[in-house]
Amino acid sequence: MDIAVETFLELGPAKQIESLKEGELSSLPRDQMIIFLKGALEAGLSSKTTACALKILRELKYRDQFYFRKFLYHADSSVANAARKAISEAIEQKDSGIMRITEMLKKEKGPSRMEYLDSILEEKIDFSTEILISLLNLDDSNIRQRLVREINRDYHIDEPRLVEAIKGAVWFVRASIVKILSNRESEFLPEVIDYLMNDKNVEVKLSMIEALGRFDPGHARAYLVRLTHDPLVWVKKQAEKALANLERNPE
């Protein structure tokens, strides 16, 4: 079923709510319904339809509390209350859900561990940032490598939260987050580069050098020049190599 948001917006609030609750929209598969509701909310809805849409997202167990936060200060109390309730349920289930997932992965061995990870990665809409951070902290390089490869822009990740998580994380989590943000071409990665310039770990800095290759050459050059004087030999060599490549291909 393919129902355009534009067609939905042409309906009055009462008809919109009826369509969501009892009409053809109500029979959409969960993932499609979540995408449709978020698209409609972004386009702009009446307060009544907005509150209804948020309620349905909560009932569908959409758990991105950061998404609901922008509705907390809505002028209409019904919208704010719907957002508050959704956030409350998301917080309640977040800790238990993350704990369950990480404990299951710890128990699984061999191929079955990666099969379980695959099942988690299938939920691109509900794959939360906190789950990602928790999985990166597991003592399993294969899991981290898989996450770095898989977590592209199709996943609904709170990138500012990832940037925040870099500070205070162990070295392999820092390096993995830099790679993920780089692969996603995140606009928030430049915010943490100055902080990472003082990192003492080789792998973290090598990940940063690779990420700088995606930056605007004019912005990346200054950092690479500084890194050519880094006390870590491998960092110095990779920075020189990246800088030389930049000079050969300035655009």
RARAWO-V991589 format. One line per field, one symbol per residue. ss: DSSP state (~ for helix, > for strand, _ for the rest). psi: psi as a letter, one per 40 degrees, with the letter a starting at -180 (. if undefined). burial: 1 if it has 9 or more other C-alpha atoms within 8 Angstrom, else 0. A space follows every 10 residues. Layout:
# RARAWO-V991589
ss: ???
psi: ???
burial: ???
This chain:
# RARAWO-V991589
ss: ____~~~~~_ __~~~~~~~~ ~__~~~~__~ ~~~~~~~~~~ ~~~___~~~~ ~~~~~~~~~_ ____~~~~~_ ______~~~~ ~~~~~~~~~~ ~~~~~~~~~~ ~~~~~~~___ ~~~~~~~~~~ ~_______~~ ~~~~~~____ ~~~~~~~~~~ ________~~ ~~~~~~____ ~~~~~~~~~~ ~~~______~ ~~~~~~____ _~~~~~~~~~ ~~____~~~~ ~~~~~~~___ __~~~~~~~~ ~~~~~~~~__ _
psi: hhhiddddde iidddddddd deaddeeiid dddddddddd dddhiidddd ddddddddde fhfgddddde edfidhdddd dddddddddd ddeddddddd dddddddiia dddddddddd edgddegidd ddddddeigh dddddddddd gaeehghgdd ddddddheii dddddddddd dddefheedd dedddddeie hddddddddd ddeeihdddd ddddddeeei ehdddddddd ddddddddge .
burial: 0000100110 0010011111 0010110100 0011011011 1000101111 1111101100 0111100110 1100000111 1111011011 1001000100 0100100100 0011011000 1001011110 1111110100 0011101100 1100110110 0110110000 1011111111 1111010110 0110010000 0111111110 1110001001 1001101101 0000111111 0110010000 0
